[in-house]
Amino acid sequence: MNRLGAWASAGRTRFAVRSPQAWQVWLCLFDESGEEFRHAMERDGEEWVLDWPEDLSGYLYGYRAEGRWAPDEGLWFDPAKLLVDPYARELDRRFVQVPALAKFGTDTSDVVPRARVAQDLPPLVLQPPLFARGGLIYEINVRGFTILHPEVPADLRGTVGALAHPSILAHLRKLGMGAVELMPIVAWLDERHLPPLGLINAWGYNPVAMMALDPGLCPGGVAELRETVATLRKNGIGVVLDLVFNHSGESDREGGVLSLRGLDNAAYAHAPDGSLINDTGCGNTLDFANPAVRRLTCEAMRHFVTQAGVDGFRFDLAPVLARGPGFAADAPIFAEIARDPVLADRVLIAEPWDIGPGGYQLGHFPANWLEWNDRFRDDVRRFWKGEGGIGTLATRLAGSSDIFGPSHAQNPCRSVNFLAAHDGFTLADTVAYLDRHNEANGEDNRDGHGENFSWNHGVEGPSADPDVIAARRADLKALLTTLFASTGSIMLTAGDEFGRSQRGNNNAYCQDNPIGWIDWEARDRDLEDHVAVLAHLRNSVRDNLSFFPEDARWLAAIDGPMTTAEWENPAGAGFRLERPLPEGGGQLVLVVERPARRVIFRRSDPTPGD
């Protein structure tokens, strides 16, 4: 199988792109003044190739494709459109959303990014992932996390390189994080409705080029990412990339022609009538029944492992990867990743839901995958809100065996437990707002989750009342201690350890401003120190991944064994758990006291003489 993309070696450069239904594809080369040359490529089966008798490393290029223009039939060929190589590894600029992208016959070479012929970096000696099940994951929006950090140099803020700054490293070490999970850092396009509102996509979940790093977030390209990964690794911290392989920024029927749509629109799933399937809510859905889509996905993953050394990947709306069209637990992509020598040992994390038919697939991914567990989030919130029973809480704490099965050495817990993520209320807003406040998003507060299982202690939003402040801090400590005491891997979203707020906005994807940025000066240091203590304790017992085995004793909070009625009582006061640690290591003690809004999680020393 020929390698797709642009590759320079031995004084020659080979370009190869897939476009089975095109009549003709041209390679376009650019200089400082614009499009310099346009060269017809030769068909090679479903691909088009051109061998150039020079090393064109550093040159900028794109493609144009001619064929039928029949969108209703899934054919979007328009030679006026400059097309980004789906296998591009570097781009010269960011994507911009302009009407010309969707207008047939309007040339877009002045607005669409040009790919750069890139050289591979020297080979890495690949190391096993640092992150292990049961560890701590820290979800980061790179720009929002670093843009206001007072100790990071101004020219470094908002970039991947900022994550390697000593002040950031010190914070991650303090929290005992085993890995950072970087929200999308590949090049993306704003949704069409955002520019008229004066807004931009701040999260990156709308990619166009699947392996080209966004020039704004990572101006140094893959070399910057590699250096950052290496520095984090030296500090004992792995890197997981959040990748979006469920849709592309070319959007719905009214969207633009930027890359796949103009080259190989069959990459998108279509209904029998030819309309785009929208199992993602983003206008289109990549078709993983198509081998070419799986090939692009695996090539992108291999690129980030071999070139940057990342530990693994989190997959947005991951059921799409296993659709063909319906979800299948034995979908081809799982086997292809498992048998790939580069990818087989990587950390794989699924967001196990999409909006398509049968789209909620929590617990149904392969045994070597971890899964975001929203049931943990919702049930723990409901418990502390006063709506959930202690039996349900105990099930979530013990690894959600009702979803994943019992945890043991042969079946380590696959749950990624979390209380808040980028999508939804921040943890602090969960105890300060009853309702979402997304007015700044320009959608009349209709977007975002409607049910957040949140509460506010009688005051919506910020409060100067000392009693309200104290009650909310107690809630946050109880929630966080519950999280850190749970079986499974756990994820903390950056800033939740010190009470970050988004002013009640639970869908801040378009808020590249103080709403979505972390205010480091406003940190709740007491809460942050509480999380650091929890992290140290958890890491000290992490080798015992199942915190709640059969030899654990579940006791009523007032003492004595738990009765069935107490387990099932939705207003139950709480419980006490005692679990002996191996080799005379004392015991792990967890006390949940709902009336006092308190959780005690500690390791007790062995009794003298034992």
GULUM-60020 format. One line per 3 residues: their letters; for each residue x, y, z of C-alpha. Coordinates in nm, 4 decimals. Example, Ala and Ser with C-alpha at 12.3 -4.5 7.8 and 13.67 -1.06 7.14 Angstrom:
<pts>
as	1.2300:-0.4500:0.7800 ~ 1.3670:-0.1060:0.7140
</pts>
This chain:
<pts>
mnr	0.0000:0.0000:0.0000 ~ 0.1425:0.3370:-0.1050 ~ 0.1922:0.5968:0.1625
lga	-0.0474:0.8897:0.1356 ~ 0.0556:1.2500:0.1929 ~ 0.3724:1.4322:0.0865
was	0.7110:1.2684:0.1458 ~ 1.0546:1.3958:0.0532 ~ 1.3628:1.1736:0.0463
agr	1.6697:1.1008:-0.1628 ~ 1.6307:1.4219:-0.3614 ~ 1.2731:1.3481:-0.4662
trf	0.9239:1.4245:-0.3351 ~ 0.6200:1.2033:-0.3748 ~ 0.2640:1.3329:-0.3397
avr	-0.0261:1.0904:-0.3076 ~ -0.3912:1.1611:-0.2334 ~ -0.7052:0.9481:-0.2447
spq	-0.9883:1.0680:-0.4713 ~ -1.1602:0.7696:-0.6383 ~ -1.4334:0.9617:-0.8229
awq	-1.2360:1.2633:-0.9450 ~ -1.1787:1.3152:-1.3146 ~ -0.8542:1.4957:-1.2460
vwl	-0.6531:1.6095:-0.9415 ~ -0.3893:1.8821:-0.9470 ~ -0.1041:1.9484:-0.7115
clf	-0.0731:2.3216:-0.6370 ~ 0.2573:2.4634:-0.5123 ~ 0.2788:2.8035:-0.3462
des	0.5424:3.0680:-0.2960 ~ 0.5245:3.3981:-0.1078 ~ 0.3040:3.5560:-0.3727
gee	0.0497:3.2750:-0.3986 ~ -0.0105:2.9777:-0.6230 ~ 0.3079:2.9294:-0.8231
frh	0.2510:2.6060:-1.0149 ~ -0.0383:2.3709:-1.0857 ~ 0.0502:2.0188:-1.1974
ame	-0.1788:1.7403:-1.3149 ~ -0.1387:1.4214:-1.1091 ~ -0.1629:1.0681:-1.2439
rdg	-0.4295:0.8207:-1.1408 ~ -0.3118:0.5088:-0.9600 ~ -0.6252:0.3103:-0.8829
eew	-0.8236:0.5144:-0.6298 ~ -0.5284:0.7435:-0.5651 ~ -0.3580:1.0235:-0.7524
vld	0.0201:1.0523:-0.7404 ~ 0.2961:1.2817:-0.8574 ~ 0.6704:1.2203:-0.8238
wpe	0.8689:1.5426:-0.8223 ~ 1.2412:1.5175:-0.9099 ~ 1.3491:1.7496:-0.6266
dls	1.3381:1.7599:-0.2501 ~ 1.0539:2.0020:-0.1803 ~ 1.0839:1.9986:0.1980
gyl	0.9314:2.3170:0.3348 ~ 0.7252:2.3925:0.0243 ~ 0.3594:2.4786:0.0663
ygy	0.1039:2.2807:-0.1308 ~ -0.2617:2.1935:-0.1715 ~ -0.4844:2.0079:-0.4136
rae	-0.7637:2.0870:-0.6571 ~ -0.9990:1.8206:-0.7877 ~ -1.2329:1.8175:-1.0860
grw	-1.5375:1.5954:-1.1232 ~ -1.9149:1.6146:-1.1015 ~ -2.0746:1.8824:-0.8868
apd	-2.3852:1.7025:-0.7592 ~ -2.4131:1.7513:-0.3812 ~ -2.7455:1.5676:-0.3666
egl	-2.5597:1.2642:-0.4987 ~ -2.2611:1.3121:-0.2687 ~ -2.0315:1.4635:-0.5324
wfd	-1.8740:1.7980:-0.4419 ~ -1.5977:1.8445:-0.6979 ~ -1.5116:2.2103:-0.7546
pak	-1.1659:2.2908:-0.8979 ~ -1.2010:2.6443:-0.7629 ~ -1.1569:2.5072:-0.4124
llv	-0.8109:2.4659:-0.2660 ~ -0.8180:2.1381:-0.0738 ~ -0.6108:2.0515:0.2307
dpy	-0.4350:1.7166:0.2128 ~ -0.6155:1.4850:0.4605 ~ -0.2685:1.3532:0.5470
are	-0.1133:1.6985:0.5944 ~ 0.1277:1.7078:0.8878 ~ 0.1840:2.0843:0.8988
ldr	-0.0194:2.3890:0.7955 ~ 0.0944:2.7447:0.7365 ~ -0.2048:2.9110:0.9043
rfv	-0.5265:2.8491:1.0946 ~ -0.8594:2.7754:0.9294 ~ -1.1078:3.0621:0.8966
qvp	-1.4807:3.0346:0.8408 ~ -1.5872:3.2458:0.5422 ~ -1.8854:3.2159:0.3017
ala	-1.6578:3.1480:0.0032 ~ -1.5892:2.7975:0.1355 ~ -1.9446:2.6926:0.0482
kfg	-1.9907:2.8838:-0.2802 ~ -1.9437:2.6782:-0.5946 ~ -1.6924:2.8315:-0.8345
tdt	-1.5440:3.0761:-0.5807 ~ -1.1692:3.0353:-0.5476 ~ -1.0506:2.9793:-0.1897
sdv	-0.6742:2.9666:-0.2315 ~ -0.6334:3.2933:-0.0439 ~ -0.8122:3.1707:0.2716
vpr	-0.7575:2.7950:0.2995 ~ -0.4390:2.6851:0.4799 ~ -0.1615:2.5362:0.2698
arv	0.0048:2.2159:0.3825 ~ 0.3808:2.2087:0.4197 ~ 0.6002:1.9277:0.2923
aqd	0.7367:1.8135:0.6262 ~ 1.0286:1.5970:0.7195 ~ 0.9877:1.3329:0.9883
lpp	1.1767:1.4070:1.3084 ~ 1.4546:1.1658:1.4082 ~ 1.3076:0.8351:1.5262
lvl	1.1962:0.8070:1.8863 ~ 1.2766:0.5112:2.1046 ~ 0.9204:0.4373:2.2075
qpp	0.8602:0.3863:2.5770 ~ 0.5613:0.2135:2.7369 ~ 0.2905:0.4540:2.8475
lfa	0.3504:0.6134:3.1851 ~ -0.0175:0.6245:3.2695 ~ -0.1599:0.3110:3.4276
rgg	-0.5136:0.2173:3.5220 ~ -0.6139:0.3651:3.8530 ~ -0.4067:0.6760:3.7920
liy	-0.5044:1.0402:3.7797 ~ -0.5868:1.2206:3.4542 ~ -0.5928:1.5996:3.4268
ein	-0.8052:1.7338:3.1407 ~ -0.6604:2.0532:2.9917 ~ -0.7748:2.3107:2.7405
vrg	-0.4255:2.4255:2.6470 ~ -0.5105:2.7875:2.5705 ~ -0.7611:2.8419:2.8511
fti	-0.5307:2.6755:3.1040 ~ -0.2200:2.8821:3.0361 ~ -0.3336:3.2129:2.8842
lhp	-0.3627:3.3933:3.2213 ~ -0.0896:3.2140:3.4128 ~ 0.1199:3.4885:3.5727
evp	0.4440:3.2895:3.5803 ~ 0.4368:3.1686:3.2197 ~ 0.6100:3.4120:2.9808
adl	0.3624:3.6094:2.7739 ~ 0.4907:3.4763:2.4420 ~ 0.4451:3.1180:2.5630
rgt	0.0966:3.1480:2.7092 ~ -0.1803:2.9679:2.5254 ~ 0.0532:2.7158:2.3596
vga	0.1454:2.3519:2.4016 ~ 0.4973:2.4616:2.4951 ~ 0.3616:2.6403:2.8030
lah	0.2814:2.3017:2.9564 ~ 0.6543:2.2379:2.9943 ~ 0.7099:2.5576:3.1954
psi	0.8392:2.4932:3.5507 ~ 0.5369:2.6596:3.7123 ~ 0.2963:2.4311:3.5273
lah	0.5073:2.1247:3.6007 ~ 0.5166:2.2142:3.9696 ~ 0.1381:2.2360:3.9804
lrk	0.0944:1.9007:3.8058 ~ 0.3443:1.7344:4.0418 ~ 0.1670:1.8831:4.3429
lgm	-0.1551:1.7210:4.2231 ~ 0.0148:1.3848:4.1600 ~ -0.1181:1.3630:3.8067
gav	-0.0286:1.0542:3.6059 ~ -0.1273:1.2072:3.2726 ~ -0.2577:1.5211:3.1126
elm	-0.5375:1.4816:2.8603 ~ -0.5113:1.7615:2.6060 ~ -0.8331:1.8767:2.4476
piv	-0.7990:1.8892:2.0661 ~ -0.4813:2.0520:1.9408 ~ -0.5130:1.9660:1.5702
awl	-0.6289:2.2320:1.3244 ~ -1.0009:2.3071:1.3367 ~ -1.2619:2.5379:1.1852
der	-1.5188:2.7585:1.3589 ~ -1.8822:2.6604:1.3168 ~ -2.0681:2.8808:1.0662
hlp	-2.2895:3.0540:1.3195 ~ -2.0005:3.1791:1.5362 ~ -1.8325:3.4567:1.3274
plg	-2.1547:3.6646:1.2953 ~ -2.1816:3.6499:1.6755 ~ -1.8224:3.7627:1.7228
lin	-1.7365:3.4236:1.8762 ~ -1.4830:3.1529:1.7963 ~ -1.4512:2.7856:1.8769
awg	-1.2306:2.7652:2.1854 ~ -1.2327:2.3871:2.2319 ~ -1.1247:2.2503:1.8931
ynp	-1.3864:1.9776:1.8518 ~ -1.4360:2.0639:1.4840 ~ -1.1245:1.9389:1.3033
vam	-1.0409:1.9503:0.9352 ~ -0.6820:1.8223:0.9261 ~ -0.6590:1.5202:1.1548
mal	-0.2835:1.5148:1.2137 ~ -0.1736:1.8753:1.1495 ~ -0.1319:2.0615:1.4778
dpg	-0.3122:2.3932:1.5023 ~ -0.0582:2.6690:1.4257 ~ -0.2035:2.8893:1.6989
lcp	-0.1874:2.6322:1.9785 ~ 0.1331:2.4634:1.8681 ~ 0.3319:2.7126:1.6555
ggv	0.6408:2.4941:1.6764 ~ 0.4576:2.2015:1.5184 ~ 0.5213:1.8428:1.6136
ael	0.8690:1.9330:1.7422 ~ 0.7051:2.1537:2.0068 ~ 0.4680:1.8738:2.1017
ret	0.7531:1.6222:2.1172 ~ 0.9611:1.8457:2.3442 ~ 0.6637:1.9096:2.5728
vat	0.5804:1.5388:2.5934 ~ 0.9418:1.4589:2.6771 ~ 0.9552:1.7215:2.9516
lrk	0.6295:1.6045:3.1049 ~ 0.7527:1.2481:3.0870 ~ 1.0709:1.3381:3.2754
ngi	0.8405:1.4618:3.5490 ~ 0.6478:1.1346:3.5572 ~ 0.3491:1.2662:3.3615
gvv	0.2134:1.1035:3.0469 ~ 0.0237:1.2739:2.7643 ~ -0.3104:1.1642:2.6200
ldl	-0.4438:1.3465:2.3136 ~ -0.8157:1.4051:2.2759 ~ -0.8826:1.3253:1.9095
vfn	-1.1984:1.3867:1.7066 ~ -1.2514:1.1178:1.4457 ~ -1.6303:1.1242:1.4512
hsg	-1.6905:1.4192:1.2145 ~ -1.5073:1.7010:1.0393 ~ -1.5515:2.0764:1.0253
esd	-1.6966:2.0552:0.6735 ~ -2.0297:2.0272:0.8560 ~ -2.3706:1.9675:0.6952
reg	-2.5191:2.0192:0.3472 ~ -2.4540:2.3940:0.3747 ~ -2.0945:2.3553:0.4881
gvl	-1.7747:2.4328:0.3050 ~ -1.5482:2.2338:0.0754 ~ -1.2041:2.2240:0.2351
slr	-1.0618:1.8725:0.2241 ~ -1.2363:1.5328:0.2316 ~ -1.5617:1.6699:0.0902
gld	-1.3853:1.7888:-0.2234 ~ -1.1675:1.4802:-0.2618 ~ -1.3492:1.1783:-0.1255
naa	-1.6940:1.2607:0.0104 ~ -1.7595:0.8883:0.0596 ~ -1.5577:0.9262:0.3792
yah	-1.8805:1.0561:0.5321 ~ -2.1712:0.8275:0.6161 ~ -2.4800:0.8741:0.4007
apd	-2.8382:0.7555:0.4275 ~ -2.9925:0.5590:0.1370 ~ -3.1382:0.8819:-0.0022
gsl	-2.7881:1.0317:-0.0173 ~ -2.8292:1.2707:0.2746 ~ -2.5561:1.3021:0.5336
ind	-2.6021:1.0935:0.8478 ~ -2.5612:1.3130:1.1547 ~ -2.4933:1.0811:1.4495
tgc	-2.2652:1.3475:1.5948 ~ -2.4881:1.6534:1.5995 ~ -2.2172:1.8348:1.4050
gnt	-2.3572:1.7974:1.0536 ~ -2.1699:1.4920:0.9305 ~ -2.0337:1.1599:1.0546
ldf	-1.7203:0.9850:0.9364 ~ -1.7965:0.6376:0.8018 ~ -1.5866:0.3771:0.9839
anp	-1.7271:0.1034:0.7637 ~ -1.4997:0.2621:0.5010 ~ -1.1425:0.1209:0.5198
avr	-1.0025:0.4540:0.4006 ~ -1.1426:0.6275:0.7095 ~ -0.9929:0.3652:0.9404
rlt	-0.6616:0.3972:0.7578 ~ -0.6534:0.7748:0.8099 ~ -0.7411:0.7308:1.1775
cea	-0.4682:0.4778:1.2467 ~ -0.2104:0.6757:1.0478 ~ -0.2883:0.9865:1.2533
mrh	-0.2541:0.7916:1.5773 ~ 0.0759:0.6392:1.4656 ~ 0.2009:0.9845:1.3691
fvt	0.1471:1.1209:1.7193 ~ 0.3013:0.8155:1.8839 ~ 0.6100:0.7839:1.6634
qag	0.6739:1.1554:1.6192 ~ 0.5766:1.2880:1.9628 ~ 0.5750:0.9857:2.1940
vdg	0.2265:1.0348:2.3380 ~ 0.0873:0.7771:2.5815 ~ -0.2484:0.7407:2.4170
frf	-0.5745:0.8895:2.3050 ~ -0.9204:0.9866:2.4213 ~ -1.1841:0.9531:2.1473
dla	-1.4673:1.2039:2.1271 ~ -1.8092:1.0446:2.0561 ~ -1.6325:0.7110:2.0303
pvl	-1.9306:0.4927:1.9245 ~ -1.8892:0.6472:1.5779 ~ -1.5629:0.4518:1.5453
arg	-1.7624:0.1306:1.5752 ~ -2.0575:0.2231:1.3561 ~ -2.1165:0.0608:1.0243
pgf	-2.3901:0.1970:1.0481 ~ -2.4900:0.0515:1.3885 ~ -2.2534:0.0147:1.6848
aad	-2.0685:-0.3179:1.6936 ~ -1.8480:-0.4265:1.9841 ~ -1.6338:-0.6219:1.7370
api	-1.5984:-0.3377:1.4868 ~ -1.2913:-0.3576:1.2596 ~ -1.1214:-0.0489:1.4059
fae	-1.0765:-0.2195:1.7431 ~ -0.8922:-0.5148:1.5915 ~ -0.6829:-0.2912:1.3659
iar	-0.5611:-0.0862:1.6623 ~ -0.5033:-0.3974:1.8747 ~ -0.2779:-0.5637:1.6173
dpv	-0.0828:-0.2500:1.5272 ~ 0.2652:-0.2790:1.6856 ~ 0.2806:0.0964:1.7493
lad	-0.0715:0.1389:1.8877 ~ -0.1432:-0.1866:2.0683 ~ -0.0052:-0.0786:2.4075
rvl	-0.1332:0.2808:2.4041 ~ -0.3891:0.4145:2.6504 ~ -0.7309:0.4194:2.4804
iae	-1.0189:0.6122:2.6372 ~ -1.3706:0.6233:2.4938 ~ -1.6355:0.8852:2.5390
pwd	-1.8911:0.6058:2.4997 ~ -2.1889:0.7925:2.3597 ~ -2.3111:0.9773:2.0528
igp	-2.6587:1.0949:1.9511 ~ -2.7229:0.8283:1.6887 ~ -2.9503:0.5229:1.7266
ggy	-2.8244:0.3065:2.0125 ~ -2.5608:0.5682:2.0755 ~ -2.5195:0.5164:2.4505
qlg	-2.2601:0.2389:2.4789 ~ -2.1132:0.2752:2.8277 ~ -1.9500:-0.0533:2.9271
hfp	-1.9472:-0.2008:2.5766 ~ -1.5990:-0.1138:2.4521 ~ -1.3154:-0.3706:2.4388
anw	-1.1550:-0.4847:2.7626 ~ -0.8354:-0.2901:2.6982 ~ -1.0235:0.0402:2.6630
lew	-1.1085:0.2810:2.9423 ~ -1.4429:0.4617:2.9312 ~ -1.5697:0.7938:3.0620
ndr	-1.8355:0.7054:3.3205 ~ -2.1070:0.9697:3.3243 ~ -2.3141:0.7500:3.5554
frd	-2.0497:0.8129:3.8213 ~ -2.0755:1.1880:3.7658 ~ -2.4539:1.1968:3.7811
dvr	-2.5027:0.9555:4.0710 ~ -2.2391:1.1196:4.2910 ~ -2.3877:1.4619:4.2229
rfw	-2.7361:1.3299:4.2969 ~ -2.6195:1.1788:4.6250 ~ -2.4725:1.5041:4.7525
kge	-2.7716:1.6952:4.6235 ~ -2.9851:1.4697:4.8440 ~ -3.1602:1.2770:4.5669
ggi	-2.9593:0.9532:4.5497 ~ -2.9260:0.6584:4.7815 ~ -2.6134:0.5293:4.9519
gtl	-2.6385:0.1918:4.7788 ~ -2.6032:0.3590:4.4389 ~ -2.3148:0.5699:4.5679
atr	-2.1366:0.2604:4.6989 ~ -2.1763:0.0904:4.3608 ~ -2.0162:0.3870:4.1851
lag	-1.7350:0.4044:4.4418 ~ -1.6667:0.0338:4.4003 ~ -1.6076:0.0573:4.0263
ssd	-1.9603:0.0435:3.8785 ~ -1.9757:-0.3339:3.8630 ~ -2.3316:-0.3058:3.7326
ifg	-2.1799:-0.1560:3.4162 ~ -1.8295:-0.3005:3.3857 ~ -1.8572:-0.6206:3.5895
psh	-1.6638:-0.6984:3.9091 ~ -1.3096:-0.5613:3.9266 ~ -1.0253:-0.8022:3.9966
aqn	-0.6747:-0.8784:3.8736 ~ -0.7998:-1.0368:3.5522 ~ -1.0606:-0.7644:3.4969
pcr	-0.9168:-0.4331:3.6211 ~ -1.1670:-0.1531:3.6411 ~ -1.2195:0.0268:3.3092
svn	-1.4175:0.3179:3.4492 ~ -1.2830:0.6715:3.4220 ~ -1.4639:0.8413:3.7075
fla	-1.5206:1.2144:3.6913 ~ -1.7432:1.4798:3.8428 ~ -1.7035:1.7504:3.5786
ahd	-1.5493:1.7764:3.2335 ~ -1.4997:2.0432:2.9714 ~ -1.8590:1.9840:2.8631
gft	-2.1015:2.0861:3.1382 ~ -2.0831:2.2794:3.4631 ~ -1.7473:2.3213:3.6289
lad	-1.7336:2.1543:3.9689 ~ -1.7629:2.4877:4.1521 ~ -2.0591:2.5905:3.9362
tva	-2.2291:2.2596:4.0204 ~ -2.2774:2.3818:4.3792 ~ -2.3510:2.7447:4.2843
yld	-2.6066:2.7326:4.0024 ~ -2.9378:2.5559:3.9620 ~ -2.9664:2.6452:3.5943
rhn	-2.7293:2.6974:3.3028 ~ -2.6416:3.0541:3.2083 ~ -2.5255:3.0315:2.8480
ean	-2.6576:3.3680:2.7338 ~ -2.3118:3.4690:2.6075 ~ -2.3253:3.1837:2.3528
ged	-2.5850:3.3662:2.1441 ~ -2.8376:3.0807:2.1371 ~ -3.0929:3.2241:2.3838
nrd	-2.9647:2.9896:2.6560 ~ -3.0985:2.6846:2.4706 ~ -2.7626:2.5088:2.4262
ghg	-2.5845:2.2917:2.6804 ~ -2.7164:2.0295:2.9209 ~ -3.0550:2.1029:3.0726
enf	-3.0196:1.8638:3.3679 ~ -2.7020:1.9101:3.5681 ~ -2.7972:1.7641:3.9097
swn	-2.6737:2.0890:4.0604 ~ -2.7679:2.3044:4.3582 ~ -2.6881:2.6536:4.4887
hgv	-2.7521:2.6849:4.8649 ~ -3.0220:2.9401:4.8042 ~ -2.8111:3.1851:4.6028
egp	-2.7714:3.1618:4.2247 ~ -2.4120:3.2364:4.1320 ~ -2.1450:3.4195:4.3327
sad	-2.2197:3.4996:4.6957 ~ -2.0513:3.7095:4.9627 ~ -2.2405:3.5325:5.2434
pdv	-1.9804:3.3512:5.4587 ~ -2.2256:3.0702:5.5357 ~ -2.2950:3.0086:5.1673
iaa	-1.9238:3.0192:5.0858 ~ -1.8463:2.7710:5.3647 ~ -2.1293:2.5386:5.2606
rra	-2.0143:2.5343:4.9005 ~ -1.6548:2.4666:4.9975 ~ -1.7689:2.1775:5.2167
dlk	-1.9654:2.0378:4.9240 ~ -1.6668:2.0652:4.6936 ~ -1.4424:1.8869:4.9433
all	-1.6998:1.6101:4.9862 ~ -1.7389:1.5700:4.6101 ~ -1.3647:1.5665:4.5462
ttl	-1.2934:1.3229:4.8272 ~ -1.5634:1.0925:4.6906 ~ -1.3933:1.1070:4.3502
fas	-1.0439:1.0362:4.4798 ~ -1.1683:0.7449:4.6912 ~ -1.3292:0.5662:4.3960
tgs	-1.2192:0.2500:4.2206 ~ -1.1040:0.3039:3.8633 ~ -0.9064:0.5787:3.6957
iml	-1.0155:0.9306:3.7798 ~ -1.0222:1.2488:3.5768 ~ -1.0062:1.6028:3.7093
tag	-1.0669:1.8940:3.4745 ~ -0.8051:2.1674:3.5077 ~ -0.9019:2.4314:3.7614
def	-1.1658:2.2257:3.9401 ~ -0.9093:2.1601:4.2105 ~ -0.9227:2.5266:4.3094
grs	-1.2801:2.6245:4.2349 ~ -1.2745:2.7627:3.8818 ~ -1.6034:2.9051:3.7544
qrg	-1.7484:2.9692:3.4101 ~ -2.0203:3.1950:3.5531 ~ -2.2770:2.9212:3.5117
nnn	-2.1988:2.8609:3.1433 ~ -2.2145:2.4849:3.0911 ~ -2.1242:2.4898:2.7215
ayc	-1.8325:2.7347:2.6995 ~ -1.7025:2.5945:2.3696 ~ -1.7204:2.9389:2.2072
qdn	-1.5875:3.1446:2.4977 ~ -1.2226:3.2193:2.4214 ~ -1.2295:3.4888:2.6890
pig	-1.2326:3.5120:3.0705 ~ -1.5464:3.2943:3.0865 ~ -1.3471:3.0000:2.9526
wid	-1.0020:3.0946:3.0801 ~ -0.8664:2.9819:3.4150 ~ -0.8123:3.2655:3.6628
wea	-0.4980:3.1625:3.8482 ~ -0.5089:3.4646:4.0773 ~ -0.8517:3.3644:4.2140
rdr	-0.7481:3.0142:4.3207 ~ -0.8983:2.8657:4.6358 ~ -0.5676:2.7550:4.7861
dle	-0.7332:2.5642:5.0698 ~ -0.9302:2.3526:4.8239 ~ -0.6219:2.3028:4.6078
dhv	-0.4221:2.1790:4.9074 ~ -0.7077:1.9432:4.9965 ~ -0.6884:1.7898:4.6486
avl	-0.3099:1.7536:4.6741 ~ -0.3468:1.5573:4.9993 ~ -0.6113:1.3355:4.8392
ahl	-0.3885:1.2725:4.5383 ~ -0.0914:1.1743:4.7551 ~ -0.3079:0.9315:4.9527
rns	-0.4614:0.7794:4.6429 ~ -0.1280:0.7350:4.4706 ~ 0.0085:0.5620:4.7794
vrd	-0.2551:0.2865:4.7477 ~ -0.2940:0.2838:4.3699 ~ -0.1467:-0.0628:4.3303
nls	-0.4599:-0.1923:4.5009 ~ -0.6797:-0.0893:4.2116 ~ -0.9931:-0.2385:4.3645
ffp	-1.0459:-0.0402:4.6825 ~ -1.3525:-0.2422:4.7754 ~ -1.2881:-0.6193:4.7630
eda	-1.4888:-0.8866:4.9376 ~ -1.2917:-0.8469:5.2613 ~ -1.4023:-0.4851:5.3017
rwl	-1.6442:-0.4101:5.5868 ~ -1.9371:-0.1812:5.5104 ~ -2.0715:-0.0241:5.8268
aai	-2.3446:0.2224:5.8992 ~ -2.2157:0.5727:5.9599 ~ -2.3428:0.5485:6.3199
dgp	-2.1623:0.2126:6.3571 ~ -2.2699:-0.1444:6.3069 ~ -2.3256:-0.3408:5.9849
mtt	-2.5347:-0.1899:5.7068 ~ -2.8871:-0.3218:5.6804 ~ -3.0762:-0.3681:5.3551
aew	-3.3088:-0.0858:5.4510 ~ -3.0165:0.1480:5.5088 ~ -2.8679:0.0616:5.1694
enp	-3.1939:0.1307:4.9928 ~ -3.2940:0.4407:5.1881 ~ -3.2548:0.7385:4.9485
aga	-3.2155:0.9644:5.2525 ~ -2.9556:0.7415:5.4187 ~ -2.7010:0.9218:5.6322
gfr	-2.3958:0.7506:5.4876 ~ -2.1606:0.4654:5.5677 ~ -1.8160:0.3647:5.6891
ler	-1.5883:0.1328:5.4964 ~ -1.2800:-0.0409:5.6337 ~ -1.0566:-0.2311:5.3987
plp	-0.7311:-0.3998:5.5110 ~ -0.4272:-0.3210:5.3007 ~ -0.1853:-0.6021:5.2146
egg	0.1396:-0.6850:5.3907 ~ 0.0543:-0.5199:5.7190 ~ -0.0033:-0.1837:5.5555
gql	-0.2838:-0.0847:5.7886 ~ -0.6256:-0.0231:5.6477 ~ -0.8054:0.2123:5.4180
vlv	-1.0909:0.3958:5.5839 ~ -1.3691:0.5806:5.4071 ~ -1.6468:0.7548:5.5966
ver	-1.9345:0.9256:5.4155 ~ -2.1497:1.1537:5.6301 ~ -2.4208:1.3166:5.4237
par	-2.5799:1.5307:5.6994 ~ -2.2404:1.6812:5.7844 ~ -2.1503:1.7226:5.4142
rvi	-1.8259:1.5408:5.4869 ~ -1.6148:1.2535:5.3554 ~ -1.3172:1.1141:5.5433
frr	-1.0688:0.9192:5.3350 ~ -0.7519:0.8101:5.5111 ~ -0.5004:0.5357:5.5537
sdp	-0.4653:0.4196:5.9139 ~ -0.1420:0.2714:6.0428 ~ -0.1323:-0.0841:6.1759
tpg	-0.2125:-0.1207:6.5426 ~ 0.1145:-0.1637:6.7421 ~ 0.1803:-0.5306:6.7992
d	-0.0275:-0.6468:6.5020
</pts>
